[in-house]
Amino acid sequence: MASSSSTASSSASSSSSAPSSQSPKKYDVFISFRGEDTRFNFTSHLHEALRRNQIYTYIDYRLEKGDEVWPPLEKAIEDSTLFLVVFSENYASSTWCLKELAKILECSKNQGCFVMPVFYRVDPSHVRKQSGSYKKAFEEHECKRNINNQQLQRWGEALTQAANLSGWHCGFNRDEAELIEEIVNRVMQKLGPRYQSEYYLKGLIGIHKRMADVESLLDKGSNNGGCQFIGIWGMGGLGKTILAEALFNKLFFTCEGSCFLNIMEESKKYGMDALRRELLRRLLGDKESHIGNAIYPHTISRLRRKKVLIVLDDVDNHAQLENLVGKLEFGPGSKILITTRDKQVLGKEVDDIYALHGLDPDEAFQLFSLNAFKKGYSDPKISELAKKVIGYAGGNPLALKVLGSSLHGKKQEAWKSQFEKLQKLPCPKVNDILKLSFEGLDNEEEKNIFSHIVCFFNDDYDVEDVKKWLDACGYSTEIGLMRLEDKALLDIDGGRICMHSLIKQMGKQIVREESLKHPTWCNTFWLFQKSSEILKKNMVKMAINGELCSSSGHLSKIGILDLGRCEGVTSFHKLVDPRTLRGLEAAYCNKLASNLLSKFDEMRALRSKAD
């Protein structure tokens, strides 16, 4: 399968359910609140509780607000699924809060979003009727020259409408911790159907059948009330991660704690000890669960009482399982899903293994057609060639998607050429097919953009960050990213760029090969400490993985700099000349990262002068 790309007032429902076909939003929850009333108490505790439960929440903590802040805030409102409006004594005194509320209710009406009010130490009737402190606030607004009667009327109607929705009243005698737990549970109930929406499964050919197969294995163990370990095993590109993500999104809200970890990628970055801490933090919401590398005894006992859902994705050795979950016990009904390419990794600890196979011929043709023809096909000659090409993909969804996308819109001659290339390969593998797709990119700029992304950025990254860097390098960013998405070499969804691990591996291999042939070709970010002598001769000096020596001096001619794990570095300008610097690897340099974006314009200006 693969992608084709209690209650204060209860007189009204808290908004209708969102349609199942609705596009996903960037944020699960948006919190509207009056900063001076609740910033450092109720709202901060609510935000932290949502975060602990992996509910992606937008909250604006800025003290000063002006016109230039409104556009991104408005976009955040439009990009949120559910709204928590914390009404407090001075909420209506802020025109900013009133403006937010009006926009929130507009989204609720037009998009079917959920709105849930919290009346924090304020009488709901004061909000509904604009009496008490709310009346006083409106009287003050009436005296302001920049506020007209139409705005006041709109804000008054918004307050009345919101106060009529089902929510919570938090008086002075209410247990706030108990209330926050109740709010979080309600939020999870409301968001649950969102993650089961057909939108998230759209274009995933064969996903329903495979989900049902794994769920049947989970149901087998549900009768004994214990904890289940299920392995999902199969070769690369079959969609193990996609299947695990679909199951996680469907089941996580039914559990008391959940965690999805990509083991191979994250263990290389942070190490297994850090990964275990992160696992426990997500499951329990605790920042401190260890004494050194040993787990607190009370942490273990808490886990035994908690129903959890864990996905350990892309496990490549048994020691990883032992280090993460081997010595832990979880509550009744807990489920642990493990995906791997190596069946031996699963050992005897798992209760069942689901062997994931390729798509059957009908599914394969359906997926290939979605990517190659988009709106269907009519040319019988192309149809026959398609069936031949599909045979080389062996039912592998990733290969089918890449092949189909690379041939989309091409004439019969291009199809024949691709088929001939496949015939020359004695036993085509997924990597071979992916490389053909890369070679099918239209120009060097698209290849350079691809190499930048695969070698520097992580698997999932913000598209705006990528654009800023690529723009600074002088590329036609919008067109380049669009072409890569058309070729199925990456996916852009909800402001994030995602790339399959096999495509990322293939991209790095291409960078290595091309850099050895043409050292100046690779204007990219690549880890060089294991590179060949041929490539090293083209560099004056390079930083090594570890501590950066102060004696390194000024590397005036270096083109690519790898800072590796030099976590203390805050600037590289004293080390290299920005005018000659073409690439930077600094994935572990957190201090540098906070300064990096502000340097882009400076680097661009210096490079322009050099040219």
C-alpha positions in Angstrom: 0.0 0.0 0.0 1.2 3.5 -0.6 -0.1 7.0 -0.7 -0.9 8.6 -4.0 0.2 11.3 -2.6 -19.8 18.9 34.9 -20.7 21.4 32.3 -21.5 25.1 32.7 -24.2 25.4 30.1 -25.4 22.6 27.9 -28.2 24.2 26.0 -26.3 23.7 22.7 -24.0 21.1 21.2 -20.4 22.1 21.0 -20.5 22.2 17.3 -21.3 19.6 14.7 -18.9 16.8 13.9 -16.4 17.6 11.2 -17.0 15.8 7.9 -14.9 12.7 7.4 -13.7 13.9 4.1 -12.3 17.2 5.5 -8.6 17.8 5.0 -6.4 17.4 8.0 -5.4 20.5 10.0 -1.9 21.4 11.1 -3.0 21.9 14.8 -5.2 19.6 16.9 -6.2 22.4 19.3 -6.0 26.2 19.4 -6.3 27.9 22.8 -7.8 31.4 23.0 -7.2 33.1 26.4 -6.6 36.4 28.2 -2.9 36.4 29.1 -2.9 38.6 32.2 -5.6 36.3 33.7 -4.5 32.8 33.0 -1.1 32.7 31.2 0.9 31.5 34.2 -1.7 29.3 35.9 -4.7 27.6 34.4 -3.8 28.0 30.7 -0.2 26.9 31.1 -1.3 23.8 33.0 -3.9 23.0 30.3 -1.4 23.4 27.6 1.1 21.1 29.3 -1.6 18.4 29.8 -2.4 18.5 26.1 1.2 18.3 25.2 1.8 15.3 27.4 -1.0 13.5 25.5 0.6 14.3 22.2 -2.2 16.7 21.2 -0.5 19.3 18.9 -1.6 22.6 20.3 -1.3 26.2 19.1 -0.9 28.8 21.9 0.2 32.4 21.5 2.2 33.6 24.4 3.3 36.9 22.9 2.7 39.8 25.3 2.7 42.5 22.6 0.4 42.1 19.6 0.1 44.3 16.5 -1.4 44.2 13.0 1.6 42.3 11.6 0.9 39.4 14.0 -2.6 38.9 12.9 -2.1 37.1 9.5 -0.1 34.1 10.9 -2.5 34.0 13.9 -5.5 33.9 11.6 -3.8 31.1 9.6 -3.2 29.2 12.8 -6.9 29.5 13.6 -7.9 28.3 10.1 -5.4 25.4 10.5 -6.9 24.1 13.8 -9.4 21.3 14.3 -10.7 22.2 17.8 -10.8 25.4 19.9 -10.7 25.8 23.6 -11.8 29.3 24.6 -10.8 30.2 28.2 -13.2 33.0 29.3 -11.9 34.9 32.3 -12.7 38.1 34.1 -10.8 40.4 31.7 -11.2 38.4 28.4 -13.6 41.0 26.8 -11.3 43.9 27.7 -8.9 42.6 25.0 -10.0 43.5 21.5 -7.5 40.9 20.3 -9.3 38.1 22.2 -12.6 39.3 20.8 -11.2 39.3 17.3 -9.8 35.8 17.8 -13.2 34.6 19.0 -15.1 36.0 16.0 -12.7 34.3 13.7 -12.9 31.0 15.6 -16.7 31.0 15.4 -16.5 31.8 11.7 -14.3 28.7 11.2 -16.7 26.7 13.3 -19.6 27.7 11.0 -17.8 27.2 7.7 -15.6 24.2 8.5 -17.5 22.3 11.2 -14.8 22.8 13.8 -15.3 22.0 17.4 -15.5 25.0 19.9 -15.5 24.2 23.7 -15.6 27.1 26.2 -14.1 27.1 29.7 -15.5 29.7 32.1 -12.5 30.3 34.4 -13.7 32.1 37.6 -16.4 34.0 35.6 -20.1 33.6 35.5 -21.2 32.1 32.1 -24.2 34.5 32.1 -21.9 37.5 32.2 -20.3 36.2 29.0 -23.6 35.3 27.4 -25.4 38.6 28.2 -22.3 40.9 28.3 -22.9 41.8 31.9 -20.6 42.4 34.9 -17.0 42.9 33.8 -18.0 42.1 30.2 -20.4 45.0 30.2 -17.8 47.3 31.6 -15.3 46.2 28.9 -17.8 46.9 26.1 -18.5 50.4 27.5 -14.8 51.1 27.4 -14.6 49.8 23.8 -17.4 52.2 22.8 -15.2 55.1 23.7 -12.4 54.1 21.3 -12.3 55.8 18.0 -10.9 52.8 16.1 -13.8 50.6 17.1 -17.2 51.0 15.4 -20.7 49.7 16.3 -20.5 47.0 13.7 -17.5 45.5 15.3 -19.0 45.7 18.8 -22.2 44.0 17.5 -20.2 41.2 15.9 -18.1 40.6 19.1 -21.2 40.6 21.3 -22.9 38.0 19.1 -19.7 35.9 19.2 -19.7 36.0 23.0 -23.3 35.0 23.2 -22.9 32.2 20.7 -19.8 30.8 22.4 -21.4 31.0 25.9 -24.3 29.0 24.7 -22.0 26.0 23.8 -21.4 23.1 26.1 -18.3 23.6 28.2 -16.9 23.8 31.7 -17.3 26.2 34.7 -14.2 26.5 36.8 -15.2 28.3 40.0 -13.0 29.1 42.9 -13.9 25.8 44.6 -13.2 23.6 41.6 -10.3 21.2 41.5 -8.4 22.5 38.5 -6.2 19.4 38.0 -9.4 17.2 37.9 -11.0 19.7 35.5 -8.0 19.8 33.2 -7.9 16.0 33.0 -11.6 16.0 32.1 -11.0 18.6 29.4 -8.2 16.6 27.9 -10.3 13.4 27.8 -13.1 15.3 26.1 -10.7 16.7 23.5 -9.3 13.2 22.8 -12.8 11.9 22.3 -13.6 14.7 19.9 -10.4 14.3 17.9 -10.6 10.5 17.8 -12.9 10.3 14.7 -10.5 12.7 12.9 -7.7 10.1 13.0 -10.1 7.5 11.7 -11.2 9.7 8.9 -11.2 8.2 5.4 -9.1 11.2 4.3 -6.1 9.7 6.0 -6.5 6.5 4.1 -7.3 8.0 0.8 -5.1 6.6 -2.0 -3.6 3.9 0.3 -4.4 0.9 -1.9 -5.2 -2.2 0.1 -4.8 -0.5 3.4 -8.2 -1.5 4.8 -7.6 -5.2 4.3 -4.1 -5.1 5.9 -5.4 -3.1 8.8 -8.1 -5.6 9.4 -5.6 -8.4 9.3 -3.4 -6.9 12.0 -6.5 -5.9 14.1 -7.7 -9.5 14.0 -4.3 -10.5 15.6 -4.8 -7.8 18.3 -8.3 -9.0 18.9 -7.0 -12.5 19.6 -5.1 -11.4 22.6 -7.7 -8.9 23.9 -9.6 -11.8 25.6 -6.8 -12.6 28.0 -6.5 -8.9 29.1 -2.8 -8.9 28.9 -0.2 -6.9 26.9 0.3 -7.9 23.3 3.4 -7.7 21.1 2.7 -7.9 17.4 5.4 -7.9 14.7 4.9 -6.4 11.2 7.6 -7.9 8.9 8.4 -7.3 5.3 10.9 -6.0 2.8 11.6 -2.2 2.3 9.0 -0.2 0.4 6.0 -2.5 1.1 4.4 0.1 3.5 5.2 -1.3 7.0 5.5 2.3 8.4 2.3 3.5 6.6 0.4 0.5 8.0 1.7 1.1 11.5 0.8 4.8 11.3 -2.7 4.0 10.1 -3.2 1.6 13.0 -1.6 4.1 15.5 -3.9 6.9 14.4 -6.9 4.7 14.7 -6.2 3.2 18.1 -4.1 5.7 20.1 -7.0 7.8 21.5 -8.4 4.6 23.1 -5.3 4.3 25.3 -4.0 6.2 28.3 -0.6 6.7 26.8 0.9 6.3 23.3 4.2 6.7 21.5 5.4 6.2 17.9 9.2 6.0 17.5 11.3 5.5 14.4 14.0 3.4 16.0 16.7 3.2 13.3 16.7 6.9 12.5 16.3 8.2 16.1 18.7 5.7 17.7 21.4 6.9 15.4 20.8 10.5 16.3 20.2 10.3 20.0 21.3 6.9 21.2 19.1 4.2 22.9 19.3 5.7 26.4 17.8 9.0 25.2 15.2 7.1 23.2 14.1 5.1 26.3 13.7 8.4 28.2 11.6 9.8 25.4 9.4 6.7 25.3 8.7 7.0 29.0 8.2 10.7 28.8 5.5 10.3 26.1 3.8 7.4 27.9 3.8 9.0 31.4 4.3 12.7 30.7 7.3 12.8 33.1 10.5 14.6 32.3 12.3 12.7 35.1 11.9 8.9 35.0 15.5 7.8 35.5 18.4 7.9 38.0 21.3 8.0 35.6 20.5 5.2 33.1 18.3 3.3 35.7 14.5 3.7 35.7 12.9 4.9 38.9 11.0 2.0 40.6 7.8 4.1 40.8 7.9 4.6 37.1 7.8 0.9 36.5 4.9 0.4 38.8 2.9 3.2 37.1 3.5 1.6 33.7 2.0 -1.7 35.0 -1.3 0.2 35.6 -1.4 2.1 32.3 -2.9 0.9 29.0 -0.6 2.0 26.3 -0.1 1.8 22.6 3.5 1.8 21.3 4.8 1.6 17.8 8.5 0.8 17.4 9.1 1.4 13.7 12.1 0.1 11.7 13.8 -2.0 14.3 16.9 -3.6 12.9 18.3 -5.6 15.9 17.0 -7.4 18.9 19.0 -5.4 21.4 16.9 -2.3 20.5 13.8 -4.1 21.6 15.5 -5.3 24.8 16.7 -1.9 25.7 13.4 -0.1 25.1 10.7 -2.5 26.3 12.3 -5.7 27.3 12.4 -4.9 31.1 9.1 -3.1 31.2 5.6 -4.3 32.0 2.5 -2.5 30.7 -1.1 -2.4 31.8 -3.9 -4.7 30.6 -5.0 -4.1 27.1 -1.7 -2.6 26.0 -0.4 -3.1 22.5 3.1 -2.9 21.1 3.6 -3.0 17.3 7.1 -3.6 15.9 8.0 -3.1 12.3 11.1 -4.7 10.8 12.7 -6.0 7.6 14.4 -8.8 9.6 12.2 -11.5 11.0 14.9 -12.7 13.4 14.8 -9.4 15.2 11.4 -10.2 16.6 12.6 -13.3 18.4 10.2 -15.3 20.6 8.9 -12.3 22.5 6.1 -11.4 20.1 2.7 -13.0 20.3 2.1 -12.9 16.5 3.9 -11.9 13.3 2.1 -10.3 10.4 4.0 -10.9 7.2 3.3 -7.9 4.9 3.5 -8.9 1.2 3.3 -6.8 -2.0 0.1 -5.8 -3.7 -1.7 -8.3 -5.8 -1.9 -7.6 -9.6 -5.2 -5.7 -9.4 -4.0 -3.6 -6.5 -0.7 -3.0 -8.2 -2.3 -1.8 -11.5 -4.7 0.4 -9.5 -1.9 2.1 -7.6 0.3 2.5 -10.7 -2.6 3.9 -12.7 -3.4 6.5 -10.0 0.1 7.9 -10.3 0.8 7.3 -14.1 -2.6 8.3 -15.5 -4.2 10.4 -12.7 -7.6 10.7 -14.4 -7.6 7.3 -16.1 -6.1 6.0 -19.4 -7.4 5.4 -22.9 -4.5 4.4 -25.1 -4.4 0.6 -25.3 -0.7 0.6 -26.3 0.2 2.5 -23.2 -2.0 0.2 -21.2 -0.1 -2.9 -22.4 3.3 -1.2 -21.7 2.0 -0.4 -18.2 1.3 -4.0 -17.4 4.8 -4.9 -18.5 6.4 -2.1 -16.4 4.3 -3.1 -13.4 5.8 -6.6 -13.5 9.2 -5.3 -12.6 8.0 -3.6 -9.5 7.0 -7.0 -7.9 3.9 -5.5 -6.2 6.2 -3.1 -4.2 4.0 0.0 -3.5 6.9 2.4 -3.3 8.4 1.2 -6.6 5.0 1.3 -8.3 4.3 4.8 -7.1 7.7 6.1 -8.3 7.5 4.4 -11.6 4.0 5.6 -12.3 4.8 9.2 -11.3 7.9 9.3 -13.4 6.0 8.2 -16.5 3.0 10.5 -16.0 2.3 12.7 -19.0 5.1 11.0 -21.0 4.6 9.8 -24.6 4.8 6.2 -25.7 8.5 6.5 -26.6 9.4 7.4 -23.0 7.4 4.4 -21.8 9.3 2.1 -24.1 12.6 3.7 -23.1 11.9 3.1 -19.4 10.8 -0.5 -20.2 14.1 -1.1 -22.0 16.1 0.2 -19.1 14.3 -2.2 -16.8 14.9 -5.1 -19.1 18.6 -4.5 -19.0 18.6 -5.0 -15.2 18.9 -8.8 -14.5 16.9 -8.5 -11.3 15.6 -5.0 -10.7 15.5 -3.9 -7.1 13.5 -1.1 -5.5 16.7 1.0 -5.4 17.3 0.5 -9.1 13.7 1.7 -9.9 14.2 4.7 -7.6 17.4 5.7 -9.3 15.7 5.6 -12.7 13.1 8.1 -11.3 15.9 10.4 -10.1 17.6 10.3 -13.4 14.3 11.2 -15.0 14.4 14.7 -13.3 14.3 17.4 -15.9 17.4 19.4 -15.0 20.4 19.7 -12.7 18.7 22.2 -10.5 16.0 19.7 -9.6 18.7 17.1 -8.8 20.5 19.6 -6.6 17.3 20.5 -4.7 16.7 16.8 -4.2 20.3 16.3 -2.9 19.9 19.2 -0.5 16.8 17.7 1.1 17.9 14.1 1.4 21.3 14.9 2.8 20.6 17.7 5.3 17.0 17.7 6.4 15.4 15.1 8.6 12.6 12.7 7.4 9.8 15.1 8.3 10.4 18.9 8.1 8.7 22.2 7.8 8.3 23.2 4.1 8.9 26.9 4.9 12.3 26.1 6.5 13.3 24.2 3.4 12.1 27.0 1.1 14.1 29.6 3.0 17.3 27.7 2.6 16.8 26.8 -1.0 15.8 30.3 -1.9 19.1 31.5 -0.2 20.9 29.1 -2.5 19.3 30.7 -5.5 17.0 27.9 -6.6 13.6 28.0 -8.2 12.2 26.5 -5.0 8.4 26.3 -5.7 8.9 24.7 -9.1 11.6 22.4 -7.9 9.6 21.1 -4.9 6.5 20.7 -7.2 8.5 18.6 -9.6 9.9 16.3 -6.9 6.4 15.8 -5.6 5.1 15.0 -9.1 7.9 12.4 -9.4 6.8 10.9 -6.0 10.3 11.6 -4.6 8.7 13.5 -1.7 5.3 14.3 -0.2 4.1 17.8 0.8 1.2 17.6 3.2 -0.1 20.1 5.8 3.0 22.3 5.6 5.4 19.4 6.1 7.7 17.6 3.7 8.0 13.8 4.1 10.3 11.4 2.4 10.3 7.6 2.4 13.5 6.1 4.1 14.4 4.2 1.0 14.2 7.3 -1.2 16.4 9.1 1.4 18.9 6.3 1.4 19.0 6.2 -2.4 19.4 10.0 -2.6 22.4 9.9 -0.3 24.0 7.1 -2.3 23.6 9.2 -5.5 25.2 12.1 -3.8 28.2 9.9 -2.9 28.5 8.5 -6.4 28.2 11.8 -8.2 30.5 13.6 -5.8 33.3 11.1 -6.5 32.8 11.7 -10.2 32.3 15.4 -10.1 33.3 16.9 -6.7 31.9 20.3 -7.6 28.5 18.9 -8.7 27.3 18.3 -5.2 26.3 21.7 -3.8 24.7 19.9 -0.8 25.0 18.9 2.8 26.7 15.6 3.2 28.7 13.9 6.1 32.2 13.6 4.8 34.2 11.9 7.5 34.2 8.6 5.6 34.6 10.0 2.1 37.3 8.9 -0.3 40.7 10.5 -0.8 39.6 11.8 -4.2 36.9 13.9 -2.6 39.1 15.0 0.3 41.6 16.5 -2.1 39.0 18.9 -3.2 38.7 20.3 0.3 41.2 22.3 2.3 40.1 21.1 5.7 37.0 19.8 7.4 35.6 19.6 10.9 35.3 16.1 12.5 32.5 14.5 14.4 33.0 15.4 18.1 34.6 18.4 19.7 35.7 21.2 17.4 39.3 22.2 18.2 40.0 25.9 18.6 43.2 25.4 16.6 41.3 24.5 13.5 41.9 28.1 12.3 40.0 29.9 9.6 39.2 27.6 6.7 39.1 30.2 4.0 38.5 27.9 1.1 36.2 25.2 2.5 33.0 24.6 0.6 31.3 22.1 2.8 31.5 22.1 6.6 30.4 19.2 8.9 30.1 20.1 12.5 28.8 16.7 13.5 28.2 16.5 17.3 29.9 19.8 18.1 26.9 20.8 20.2 28.5 23.8 21.8 29.1 25.7 18.5 27.0 28.9 18.3 28.5 30.4 15.1 30.7 29.1 12.2 31.6 32.5 10.8 35.0 32.6 12.6 35.8 29.1 11.3 34.9 29.5 7.6 34.3 32.1 5.0 30.6 32.4 4.3 31.3 33.5 0.7 32.8 30.1 -0.2 30.6 28.0 2.1 28.2 25.9 -0.1 27.1 23.3 2.5 26.7 22.9 6.2 25.9 19.7 8.3 24.8 20.8 11.8 22.0 18.5 12.8 23.1 18.2 16.4 24.1 21.8 17.0 21.0 23.1 18.9 22.6 26.4 19.9 23.6 27.1 16.3 20.2 26.1 15.0 18.6 29.0 16.9 20.9 31.4 15.1 21.1 29.8 11.7 18.0 31.2 10.0 19.0 34.8 10.8 22.3 34.2 8.9 20.7 33.3 5.5 20.3 36.8 4.3 23.8 37.7 5.4 25.3 34.7 3.5 23.3 35.5 0.4 24.6 39.1 0.5 28.2 38.0 0.9 27.9 35.5 -1.9 26.5 38.2 -4.2 29.5 40.4 -3.5 31.9 37.6 -4.2 30.2 36.9 -7.6 
